[in-house]
Amino acid sequence: MKNEEVLLSRALEDVQEIIGRLTAHLLAAAEEPPVVYKIGPNAVRFLLAVGDLLVAWRLIVAAETALTTIEAGQNTAFYAGKVAVASFFANSVLPHATAELAVVSATDATVMDLAEAGF
């Protein structure tokens, strides 16, 4: 599970960076109120990234337990499945956190500056 742990660590760093950027927008809004509009468009993106991070963490913990059980001689399909699911999730879902960070970093308030007639 070494590769999966690396992916988890990277996703954690990305989510922490997202938190930092959203917090910076909130603090900047005290001086420049329209900056707060950079938070809303990223709220769901942030929550999904946190959810993916937590699911991956628990899957990896379960996979490590499964590996211990397999090493103890109980090599069943159930335990192999735990390892496979954790690996699949980590490799296919966790890299999205990096993409979400890129989107959060590039967010501007252009859409919020549109006149109501633009909708």
MMTF fields as JSON, N, C-alpha, C and O atoms, coordinates in Angstrom:
{
  "mmtfVersion": "1.0.0",
  "mmtfProducer": "UNKNOWN",
  "numBonds": 475,
  "numAtoms": 476,
  "numGroups": 119,
  "numChains": 1,
  "numModels": 1,
  "chainsPerModel": [1],
  "groupsPerChain": [119],
  "chainIdList": ["A"],
  "bondAtomList": [4, 2, 8, 6, 12, 10, 16, 14, 20, 18, 24, 22, 28, 26, 32, 30, 36, 34, 40, 38, 44, 42, 48, 46, 52, 50, 56, 54, 60, 58, 64, 62, 68, 66, 72, 70, 76, 74, 80, 78, 84, 82, 88, 86, 92, 90, 96, 94, 100, 98, 104, 102, 108, 106, 112, 110, 116, 114, 120, 118, 124, 122, 128, 126, 132, 130, 136, 134, 140, 138, 144, 142, 148, 146, 152, 150, 156, 154, 160, 158, 164, 162, 168, 166, 172, 170, 176, 174, 180, 178, 184, 182, 188, 186, 192, 190, 196, 194, 200, 198, 204, 202, 208, 206, 212, 210, 216, 214, 220, 218, 224, 222, 228, 226, 232, 230, 236, 234, 240, 238, 244, 242, 248, 246, 252, 250, 256, 254, 260, 258, 264, 262, 268, 266, 272, 270, 276, 274, 280, 278, 284, 282, 288, 286, 292, 290, 296, 294, 300, 298, 304, 302, 308, 306, 312, 310, 316, 314, 320, 318, 324, 322, 328, 326, 332, 330, 336, 334, 340, 338, 344, 342, 348, 346, 352, 350, 356, 354, 360, 358, 364, 362, 368, 366, 372, 370, 376, 374, 380, 378, 384, 382, 388, 386, 392, 390, 396, 394, 400, 398, 404, 402, 408, 406, 412, 410, 416, 414, 420, 418, 424, 422, 428, 426, 432, 430, 436, 434, 440, 438, 444, 442, 448, 446, 452, 450, 456, 454, 460, 458, 464, 462, 468, 466, 472, 470],
  "bondOrderList": [1, 1, 1, 1, 1, 1, 1, 1, 1, 1, 1, 1, 1, 1, 1, 1, 1, 1, 1, 1, 1, 1, 1, 1, 1, 1, 1, 1, 1, 1, 1, 1, 1, 1, 1, 1, 1, 1, 1, 1, 1, 1, 1, 1, 1, 1, 1, 1, 1, 1, 1, 1, 1, 1, 1, 1, 1, 1, 1, 1, 1, 1, 1, 1, 1, 1, 1, 1, 1, 1, 1, 1, 1, 1, 1, 1, 1, 1, 1, 1, 1, 1, 1, 1, 1, 1, 1, 1, 1, 1, 1, 1, 1, 1, 1, 1, 1, 1, 1, 1, 1, 1, 1, 1, 1, 1, 1, 1, 1, 1, 1, 1, 1, 1, 1, 1, 1, 1],
  "groupList": [{"groupName": "MET", "atomNameList": ["N", "CA", "C", "O"], "elementList": ["N", "C", "C", "O"], "formalChargeList": [0, 0, 0, 0], "bondAtomList": [1, 0, 2, 1, 3, 2], "bondOrderList": [1, 1, 2], "singleLetterCode": "M", "chemCompType": "L-PEPTIDE LINKING"}, {"groupName": "LYS", "atomNameList": ["N", "CA", "C", "O"], "elementList": ["N", "C", "C", "O"], "formalChargeList": [0, 0, 0, 0], "bondAtomList": [1, 0, 2, 1, 3, 2], "bondOrderList": [1, 1, 2], "singleLetterCode": "K", "chemCompType": "L-PEPTIDE LINKING"}, {"groupName": "ASN", "atomNameList": ["N", "CA", "C", "O"], "elementList": ["N", "C", "C", "O"], "formalChargeList": [0, 0, 0, 0], "bondAtomList": [1, 0, 2, 1, 3, 2], "bondOrderList": [1, 1, 2], "singleLetterCode": "N", "chemCompType": "L-PEPTIDE LINKING"}, {"groupName": "GLU", "atomNameList": ["N", "CA", "C", "O"], "elementList": ["N", "C", "C", "O"], "formalChargeList": [0, 0, 0, 0], "bondAtomList": [1, 0, 2, 1, 3, 2], "bondOrderList": [1, 1, 2], "singleLetterCode": "E", "chemCompType": "L-PEPTIDE LINKING"}, {"groupName": "VAL", "atomNameList": ["N", "CA", "C", "O"], "elementList": ["N", "C", "C", "O"], "formalChargeList": [0, 0, 0, 0], "bondAtomList": [1, 0, 2, 1, 3, 2], "bondOrderList": [1, 1, 2], "singleLetterCode": "V", "chemCompType": "L-PEPTIDE LINKING"}, {"groupName": "LEU", "atomNameList": ["N", "CA", "C", "O"], "elementList": ["N", "C", "C", "O"], "formalChargeList": [0, 0, 0, 0], "bondAtomList": [1, 0, 2, 1, 3, 2], "bondOrderList": [1, 1, 2], "singleLetterCode": "L", "chemCompType": "L-PEPTIDE LINKING"}, {"groupName": "SER", "atomNameList": ["N", "CA", "C", "O"], "elementList": ["N", "C", "C", "O"], "formalChargeList": [0, 0, 0, 0], "bondAtomList": [1, 0, 2, 1, 3, 2], "bondOrderList": [1, 1, 2], "singleLetterCode": "S", "chemCompType": "L-PEPTIDE LINKING"}, {"groupName": "ARG", "atomNameList": ["N", "CA", "C", "O"], "elementList": ["N", "C", "C", "O"], "formalChargeList": [0, 0, 0, 0], "bondAtomList": [1, 0, 2, 1, 3, 2], "bondOrderList": [1, 1, 2], "singleLetterCode": "R", "chemCompType": "L-PEPTIDE LINKING"}, {"groupName": "ALA", "atomNameList": ["N", "CA", "C", "O"], "elementList": ["N", "C", "C", "O"], "formalChargeList": [0, 0, 0, 0], "bondAtomList": [1, 0, 2, 1, 3, 2], "bondOrderList": [1, 1, 2], "singleLetterCode": "A", "chemCompType": "L-PEPTIDE LINKING"}, {"groupName": "ASP", "atomNameList": ["N", "CA", "C", "O"], "elementList": ["N", "C", "C", "O"], "formalChargeList": [0, 0, 0, 0], "bondAtomList": [1, 0, 2, 1, 3, 2], "bondOrderList": [1, 1, 2], "singleLetterCode": "D", "chemCompType": "L-PEPTIDE LINKING"}, {"groupName": "GLN", "atomNameList": ["N", "CA", "C", "O"], "elementList": ["N", "C", "C", "O"], "formalChargeList": [0, 0, 0, 0], "bondAtomList": [1, 0, 2, 1, 3, 2], "bondOrderList": [1, 1, 2], "singleLetterCode": "Q", "chemCompType": "L-PEPTIDE LINKING"}, {"groupName": "ILE", "atomNameList": ["N", "CA", "C", "O"], "elementList": ["N", "C", "C", "O"], "formalChargeList": [0, 0, 0, 0], "bondAtomList": [1, 0, 2, 1, 3, 2], "bondOrderList": [1, 1, 2], "singleLetterCode": "I", "chemCompType": "L-PEPTIDE LINKING"}, {"groupName": "GLY", "atomNameList": ["N", "CA", "C", "O"], "elementList": ["N", "C", "C", "O"], "formalChargeList": [0, 0, 0, 0], "bondAtomList": [1, 0, 2, 1, 3, 2], "bondOrderList": [1, 1, 2], "singleLetterCode": "G", "chemCompType": "PEPTIDE LINKING"}, {"groupName": "THR", "atomNameList": ["N", "CA", "C", "O"], "elementList": ["N", "C", "C", "O"], "formalChargeList": [0, 0, 0, 0], "bondAtomList": [1, 0, 2, 1, 3, 2], "bondOrderList": [1, 1, 2], "singleLetterCode": "T", "chemCompType": "L-PEPTIDE LINKING"}, {"groupName": "HIS", "atomNameList": ["N", "CA", "C", "O"], "elementList": ["N", "C", "C", "O"], "formalChargeList": [0, 0, 0, 0], "bondAtomList": [1, 0, 2, 1, 3, 2], "bondOrderList": [1, 1, 2], "singleLetterCode": "H", "chemCompType": "L-PEPTIDE LINKING"}, {"groupName": "PRO", "atomNameList": ["N", "CA", "C", "O"], "elementList": ["N", "C", "C", "O"], "formalChargeList": [0, 0, 0, 0], "bondAtomList": [1, 0, 2, 1, 3, 2], "bondOrderList": [1, 1, 2], "singleLetterCode": "P", "chemCompType": "L-PEPTIDE LINKING"}, {"groupName": "TYR", "atomNameList": ["N", "CA", "C", "O"], "elementList": ["N", "C", "C", "O"], "formalChargeList": [0, 0, 0, 0], "bondAtomList": [1, 0, 2, 1, 3, 2], "bondOrderList": [1, 1, 2], "singleLetterCode": "Y", "chemCompType": "L-PEPTIDE LINKING"}, {"groupName": "PHE", "atomNameList": ["N", "CA", "C", "O"], "elementList": ["N", "C", "C", "O"], "formalChargeList": [0, 0, 0, 0], "bondAtomList": [1, 0, 2, 1, 3, 2], "bondOrderList": [1, 1, 2], "singleLetterCode": "F", "chemCompType": "L-PEPTIDE LINKING"}, {"groupName": "TRP", "atomNameList": ["N", "CA", "C", "O"], "elementList": ["N", "C", "C", "O"], "formalChargeList": [0, 0, 0, 0], "bondAtomList": [1, 0, 2, 1, 3, 2], "bondOrderList": [1, 1, 2], "singleLetterCode": "W", "chemCompType": "L-PEPTIDE LINKING"}],
  "groupTypeList": [0, 1, 2, 3, 3, 4, 5, 5, 6, 7, 8, 5, 3, 9, 4, 10, 3, 11, 11, 12, 7, 5, 13, 8, 14, 5, 5, 8, 8, 8, 3, 3, 15, 15, 4, 4, 16, 1, 11, 12, 15, 2, 8, 4, 7, 17, 5, 5, 8, 4, 12, 9, 5, 5, 4, 8, 18, 7, 5, 11, 4, 8, 8, 3, 13, 8, 5, 13, 13, 11, 3, 8, 12, 10, 2, 13, 8, 17, 16, 8, 12, 1, 4, 8, 4, 8, 6, 17, 17, 8, 2, 6, 4, 5, 15, 14, 8, 13, 8, 3, 5, 8, 4, 4, 6, 8, 13, 9, 8, 13, 4, 0, 9, 5, 8, 3, 8, 12, 17],
  "groupIdList": [1, 2, 3, 4, 5, 6, 7, 8, 9, 10, 11, 12, 13, 14, 15, 16, 17, 18, 19, 20, 21, 22, 23, 24, 25, 26, 27, 28, 29, 30, 31, 32, 33, 34, 35, 36, 37, 38, 39, 40, 41, 42, 43, 44, 45, 46, 47, 48, 49, 50, 51, 52, 53, 54, 55, 56, 57, 58, 59, 60, 61, 62, 63, 64, 65, 66, 67, 68, 69, 70, 71, 72, 73, 74, 75, 76, 77, 78, 79, 80, 81, 82, 83, 84, 85, 86, 87, 88, 89, 90, 91, 92, 93, 94, 95, 96, 97, 98, 99, 100, 101, 102, 103, 104, 105, 106, 107, 108, 109, 110, 111, 112, 113, 114, 115, 116, 117, 118, 119],
  "secStructList": [7, 2, 2, 2, 2, 2, 2, 2, 2, 2, 2, 2, 2, 2, 2, 2, 2, 2, 2, 2, 2, 2, 2, 2, 2, 2, 2, 2, 6, 6, 6, 1, 4, 4, 4, 4, 4, 4, 6, 4, 4, 4, 2, 2, 2, 2, 2, 2, 2, 2, 2, 2, 2, 2, 2, 2, 2, 2, 2, 2, 2, 2, 2, 2, 2, 2, 2, 2, 2, 2, 2, 6, 6, 7, 7, 7, 2, 2, 2, 2, 2, 2, 2, 2, 2, 2, 2, 2, 2, 2, 2, 2, 6, 6, 6, 2, 2, 2, 2, 2, 2, 2, 2, 2, 2, 2, 7, 7, 1, 6, 4, 4, 4, 1, 7, 4, 4, 4, 7],
  "xCoordList": [0.813, 0.0, 0.864, 0.36, 2.126, 3.02, 2.601, 2.53, 2.321, 1.899, 0.602, 0.451, -0.321, -1.607, -1.429, -2.127, -0.499, -0.224, 0.391, 0.113, 1.224, 1.788, 0.67, 0.629, -0.229, -1.363, -2.242, -2.714, -2.461, -3.254, -2.58, -3.237, -1.274, -0.528, -0.608, -0.784, -0.477, -0.565, -1.964, -2.102, -2.987, -4.362, -4.599, -5.276, -4.044, -4.166, -3.526, -4.101, -2.356, -1.693, -2.536, -2.654, -3.123, -3.959, -5.196, -5.559, -5.841, -7.036, -6.65, -7.384, -5.526, -5.071, -4.805, -5.085, -4.268, -4.024, -5.348, -5.464, -6.34, -7.662, -8.222, -8.747, -8.111, -8.578, -7.862, -8.486, -6.56, -5.781, -6.231, -6.336, -6.496, -6.929, -8.321, -8.553, -9.24, -10.587, -10.563, -11.299, -9.721, -9.579, -8.98, -9.401, -8.01, -7.404, -8.445, -8.453, -9.321, -10.393, -11.307, -11.701, -11.641, -12.508, -11.869, -12.531, -10.605, -9.907, -9.755, -9.877, -9.491, -9.355, -10.671, -10.685, -11.776, -13.092, -13.354, -14.22, -12.635, -12.798, -12.396, -12.977, -11.414, -10.932, -11.602, -11.835, -11.904, -12.48, -13.64, -13.437, -14.838, -15.971, -16.258, -16.635, -16.104, -16.415, -15.538, -15.887, -14.427, -13.546, -14.259, -13.919, -15.235, -15.973, -16.663, -16.949, -16.93, -17.589, -16.7, -17.173, -15.451, -14.566, -14.734, -14.218, -15.451, -15.63, -16.801, -16.655, -17.94, -19.153, -19.016, -19.433, -18.445, -18.336, -17.453, -17.471, -16.695, -15.788, -16.238, -15.55, -17.369, -17.811, -18.063, -17.581, -18.806, -19.104, -17.827, -17.596, -17.011, -15.726, -14.884, -14.29, -14.839, -14.087, -14.665, -13.926, -15.975, -16.61, -16.407, -16.169, -16.495, -16.268, -14.822, -14.567, -13.878, -12.465, -12.206, -11.46, -12.82, -12.672, -13.282, -12.696, -14.454, -15.1, -14.247, -14.096, -13.687, -12.808, -11.596, -11.171, -11.048, -9.887, -10.226, -9.461, -11.348, -11.741, -12.055, -11.671, -12.743, -13.048, -11.755, -11.596, -10.836, -9.559, -8.802, -8.258, -8.768, -8.074, -8.63, -7.87, -9.958, -10.553, -10.359, -10.152, -10.423, -10.178, -8.742, -8.501, -7.802, -6.398, -6.164, -5.428, -6.771, -6.668, -7.22, -6.601, -8.377, -8.977, -8.09, -7.965, -7.474, -6.588, -5.341, -4.868, -4.816, -3.644, -4.002, -3.206, -5.171, -5.64, -5.806, -5.438, -6.358, -6.541, -5.196, -5.064, -4.208, -2.878, -2.283, -1.654, -2.481, -2.0, -2.678, -2.035, -3.963, -4.728, -4.267, -4.148, -4.011, -3.52, -2.158, -1.908, -1.276, 0.051, -0.035, 0.863, -1.098, -1.292, -1.854, -2.106, -2.046, -2.483, -3.95, -4.413, -4.673, -6.086, -6.292, -6.929, -5.751, -5.79, -7.118, -7.223, -8.098, -9.409, -9.706, -9.058, -10.686, -11.096, -11.577, -11.363, -12.224, -12.724, -11.59, -11.699, -10.504, -9.392, -8.654, -8.215, -8.522, -7.906, -8.753, -8.222, -10.066, -10.964, -10.77, -10.82, -10.551, -10.301, -9.07, -9.07, -8.025, -6.79, -7.015, -6.561, -7.713, -7.961, -8.808, -8.526, -9.834, -10.705, -9.937, -10.081, -9.138, -8.354, -7.383, -7.232, -6.732, -5.784, -6.495, -6.035, -7.607, -8.366, -8.822, -8.65, -9.4, -9.912, -8.78, -8.907, -7.684, -6.562, -6.005, -5.7, -5.875, -5.285, -6.229, -5.78, -7.53, -8.456, -9.195, -9.695, -9.275, -10.039, -9.135, -9.358, -8.134, -7.318, -6.615, -6.467, -6.181, -5.553, -6.476, -6.008, -7.778, -8.716, -8.513, -8.84, -7.99, -7.758, -6.79, -6.94, -5.808, -4.858, -5.565, -5.307, -6.454, -7.22, -8.151, -8.299, -8.771, -9.667, -8.889, -9.383, -7.685, -6.841, -6.55, -6.58, -6.271, -5.998, -7.213, -7.069, -8.398, -9.617, -9.827, -10.124, -9.676, -9.84, -8.829, -9.162, -7.611, -6.561, -6.849, -6.448, -7.533, -7.807, -9.153, -9.502, -9.9, -11.227, -11.149, -10.376, -11.959, -12.103, -13.587, -14.416, -13.915, -15.296, -16.004, -16.999, -15.509, -16.073, -17.577, -18.325, -18.015, -19.435, -20.253, -21.408, -19.664, -20.368, -20.456, -21.286, -19.601, -19.594, -20.586, -20.793, -21.203, -22.165, -23.395, -23.848, -23.913, -25.169, -26.292, -26.194, -27.342, -28.459, -29.013, -29.506, -28.94, -29.433, -28.62, -29.09, -27.426, -26.575, -27.056, -26.563, -28.015, -28.548, -29.86, -30.482],
  "yCoordList": [-1.193, 0.0, 1.267, 2.358, 1.132, 2.299, 3.348, 4.533, 2.924, 3.873, 4.563, 5.768, 3.816, 4.367, 5.374, 6.386, 5.095, 6.03, 7.321, 8.399, 7.22, 8.411, 9.238, 10.461, 8.556, 9.253, 9.915, 11.035, 9.236, 9.792, 11.025, 12.031, 10.948, 12.081, 13.286, 14.422, 13.02, 14.106, 14.722, 15.945, 13.897, 14.4, 15.231, 16.258, 14.79, 15.554, 16.936, 17.942, 16.978, 18.262, 19.156, 20.356, 18.575, 19.349, 19.89, 21.05, 19.069, 19.515, 20.603, 21.578, 20.451, 21.489, 22.798, 23.88, 22.692, 23.892, 24.534, 25.759, 23.718, 24.252, 25.004, 26.109, 24.403, 25.07, 26.4, 27.408, 26.402, 27.633, 28.713, 29.882, 28.323, 29.315, 29.864, 31.069, 28.989, 29.449, 30.335, 31.319, 29.988, 30.807, 32.169, 33.195, 32.173, 33.437, 34.335, 35.549, 33.728, 34.521, 35.114, 36.276, 34.322, 34.8, 35.97, 36.969, 35.847, 36.918, 38.158, 39.283, 37.96, 39.098, 39.831, 41.028, 39.119, 39.738, 40.817, 41.668, 40.802, 41.846, 43.201, 44.23, 43.192, 44.427, 44.668, 45.81, 43.589, 43.676, 42.671, 41.54, 43.062, 42.134, 41.243, 40.088, 41.7, 40.809, 39.549, 38.6, 39.535, 38.361, 37.148, 36.007, 37.393, 36.286, 35.437, 34.263, 36.01, 35.27, 34.182, 33.389, 34.131, 33.053, 31.785, 30.725, 31.902, 30.749, 29.879, 28.665, 30.486, 29.75, 28.781, 27.627, 29.221, 28.307, 27.079, 26.111, 27.131, 26.019, 25.193, 24.253, 25.529, 24.85, 23.359, 22.528, 23.02, 21.606, 20.869, 19.739, 21.509, 20.923, 20.58, 19.505, 21.5, 21.287, 20.122, 19.25, 20.114, 19.056, 17.684, 16.706, 17.602, 16.321, 15.857, 14.669, 16.794, 16.437, 15.913, 14.951, 16.546, 16.074, 14.684, 13.806, 14.488, 13.174, 12.096, 11.009, 12.389, 11.415, 11.096, 9.944, 12.121, 11.934, 11.009, 10.098, 11.24, 10.423, 8.981, 8.042, 8.806, 7.452, 6.709, 5.55, 7.367, 6.722, 6.329, 5.228, 7.21, 6.929, 5.665, 4.775, 5.583, 4.409, 3.146, 2.07, 3.256, 2.085, 1.587, 0.38, 2.507, 2.125, 1.484, 0.502, 2.018, 1.397, -0.021, -0.945, -0.203, -1.538, -2.467, -3.649, -1.939, -2.762, -3.195, -4.32, -2.307, -2.678, -3.778, -4.687, -3.699, -4.77, -6.066, -7.141, -5.952, -7.134, -7.762, -8.986, -6.943, -7.478, -8.234, -9.277, -7.709, -8.397, -9.753, -10.742, -9.794, -11.045, -12.033, -13.23, -11.524, -12.389, -12.974, -14.163, -12.121, -12.58, -13.613, -14.441, -13.567, -14.532, -15.855, -16.773, -15.946, -17.204, -17.289, -18.339, -16.242, -16.257, -15.507, -14.455, -16.067, -15.426, -15.748, -16.7, -14.954, -15.185, -14.102, -13.056, -14.377, -13.408, -12.113, -11.029, -12.225, -11.039, -10.061, -8.865, -10.579, -9.718, -9.184, -8.034, -10.013, -9.549, -8.44, -7.497, -8.558, -7.522, -6.191, -5.134, -6.24, -5.015, -4.282, -3.059, -5.054, -4.466, -3.894, -2.791, -4.643, -4.199, -2.926, -2.015, -2.868, -1.69, -0.458, 0.617, -0.6, 0.531, 1.023, 2.228, 0.097, 0.472, 1.161, 2.19, 0.594, 1.19, 2.603, 3.531, 2.762, 4.068, 5.09, 6.208, 4.699, 5.627, 6.052, 7.225, 5.099, 5.408, 6.125, 6.866, 5.912, 6.516, 7.74, 8.537, 7.908, 9.028, 10.097, 11.29, 9.689, 10.676, 11.7, 12.85, 11.339, 12.36, 13.529, 14.585, 13.337, 14.429, 15.603, 16.737, 15.36, 16.448, 17.475, 18.672, 17.02, 17.943, 18.795, 19.994, 18.176, 18.926, 19.934, 21.06, 19.532, 20.441, 21.634, 22.761, 21.387, 22.485, 23.458, 24.673, 22.934, 23.798, 24.664, 25.846, 24.078, 24.835, 25.913, 27.061, 25.547, 26.522, 27.653, 28.819, 27.315, 28.323, 29.287, 30.449, 28.813, 29.633, 30.356, 31.088, 30.162, 30.762, 32.274, 32.855, 32.892, 34.34, 34.65, 33.74, 35.907, 36.293, 36.813, 37.53, 36.463, 36.971, 36.746, 37.662, 35.54, 35.251, 36.056, 36.395, 36.354, 37.128, 38.615, 39.351, 39.041, 40.45, 40.715, 41.867, 39.657, 39.841, 40.606, 40.438, 41.443, 42.111, 41.081, 40.041, 41.373, 40.431, 40.104, 38.998, 41.04, 40.81, 39.734, 39.162, 39.453, 38.451, 37.045, 36.091, 36.918, 35.599, 35.407, 34.355],
  "zCoordList": [0.0, 0.0, 0.0, 0.267, -0.29, -0.272, -1.288, -0.962, -2.527, -3.56, -3.162, -3.364, -2.605, -2.201, -1.068, -1.015, -0.168, 0.926, 0.4, 0.926, -0.635, -1.269, -1.906, -1.766, -2.604, -3.225, -2.162, -2.356, -1.056, 0.041, 0.622, 0.89, 0.814, 1.344, 0.407, 0.848, -0.881, -1.871, -1.866, -1.91, -1.814, -1.782, -0.522, -0.571, 0.599, 1.838, 1.678, 2.093, 1.085, 0.85, -0.05, 0.198, -1.095, -2.016, -1.308, -1.499, -0.5, 0.233, 1.234, 1.398, 1.894, 2.818, 2.076, 2.592, 0.875, 0.065, -0.357, -0.375, -0.694, -1.025, 0.176, 0.034, 1.361, 2.586, 2.76, 3.09, 2.539, 2.671, 1.704, 2.074, 0.47, -0.527, -0.207, -0.31, 0.179, 0.517, 1.76, 1.84, 2.722, 3.919, 3.566, 4.101, 2.675, 2.238, 1.564, 1.77, 0.759, 0.131, 1.195, 1.102, 2.196, 3.27, 4.009, 4.289, 4.319, 5.034, 4.156, 4.642, 2.878, 1.954, 1.775, 1.485, 1.947, 1.779, 2.828, 2.622, 3.935, 4.941, 4.365, 4.711, 3.497, 2.861, 1.509, 1.112, 0.821, -0.527, -0.612, -1.053, -0.201, -0.089, -1.305, -1.105, -2.534, -3.662, -3.742, -4.443, -3.043, -3.055, -2.451, -2.764, -1.597, -0.991, -2.06, -1.823, -3.222, -4.3, -4.905, -5.72, -4.529, -4.989, -4.154, -4.51, -3.053, -2.166, -2.617, -2.759, -2.839, -3.187, -4.356, -4.245, -5.469, -6.616, -6.341, -7.1, -5.264, -4.943, -3.746, -3.349, -3.176, -1.957, -2.181, -1.412, -3.214, -3.484, -3.869, -3.436, -4.675, -5.078, -3.85, -3.776, -2.893, -1.659, -0.853, -0.398, -0.682, 0.102, -0.532, 0.176, -1.839, -2.521, -2.352, -2.155, -2.43, -2.257, -0.843, -0.659, 0.146, 1.525, 1.667, 2.299, 1.082, 1.142, 0.501, 1.059, -0.67, -1.337, -0.481, -0.388, 0.139, 1.006, 2.181, 2.497, 2.81, 3.96, 3.553, 4.25, 2.44, 1.971, 1.656, 2.039, 0.964, 0.63, 1.892, 1.976, 2.851, 4.115, 4.761, 5.144, 4.882, 5.528, 4.697, 5.257, 3.381, 2.526, 2.679, 2.714, 2.768, 2.919, 4.282, 4.382, 5.32, 6.648, 6.599, 7.128, 5.97, 5.858, 5.04, 5.361, 3.985, 3.151, 3.923, 3.764, 4.751, 5.553, 6.55, 6.787, 7.118, 8.008, 7.228, 7.702, 6.038, 5.189, 4.829, 4.833, 4.522, 4.191, 5.375, 5.198, 6.575, 7.774, 7.914, 8.266, 7.641, 7.728, 6.663, 6.924, 5.467, 4.381, 4.755, 4.557, 5.301, 5.713, 6.828, 6.981, 7.597, 8.68, 8.168, 8.949, 6.868, 6.283, 5.926, 5.48, 6.104, 5.758, 4.435, 4.385, 3.403, 2.087, 1.4, 0.627, 1.693, 1.096, 0.07, 0.034, -0.747, -1.77, -1.13, -1.674, 0.024, 0.718, 1.038, 0.769, 1.613, 1.988, 0.763, 0.748, -0.249, -1.497, -2.112, -2.699, -1.976, -2.478, -1.771, -2.4, -0.468, 0.303, -0.229, -0.373, -0.519, -1.034, -2.426, -2.729, -3.272, -4.642, -4.685, -5.463, -3.855, -3.834, -3.366, -3.949, -2.339, -1.842, -2.903, -3.106, -3.571, -4.614, -5.777, -6.271, -6.205, -7.301, -6.946, -7.736, -5.76, -5.347, -5.268, -5.766, -4.644, -4.49, -5.848, -6.061, -6.755, -8.059, -9.014, -9.888, -8.857, -9.815, -9.29, -10.083, -7.976, -7.42, -6.798, -7.006, -6.05, -5.338, -6.239, -5.826, -7.432, -8.285, -8.648, -9.074, -8.478, -8.754, -7.8, -8.149, -6.623, -5.665, -6.236, -5.991, -6.99, -7.622, -8.664, -8.775, -9.422, -10.423, -9.752, -10.227, -8.656, -7.935, -7.383, -7.399, -6.901, -6.426, -7.563, -7.366, -8.741, -9.892, -10.226, -10.541, -10.158, -10.439, -9.375, -9.705, -8.109, -7.027, -7.184, -6.972, -7.551, -7.707, -8.853, -8.804, -9.87, -11.05, -10.986, -11.912, -9.922, -9.824, -9.78, -9.019, -10.606, -10.531, -10.344, -10.324, -10.211, -9.941, -11.186, -11.074, -12.367, -13.608, -13.703, -14.045, -13.402, -13.513, -12.497, -12.754, -11.369, -10.346, -10.728, -10.194, -11.648, -12.08, -13.207, -13.59, -13.744, -14.825, -14.335, -13.202, -15.219, -14.907, -14.904, -15.556, -14.175, -14.091, -15.47, -15.691, -16.387, -17.755, -18.468, -19.451, -17.996, -18.611, -18.358, -18.958, -17.472, -17.149, -17.837, -17.697]
}
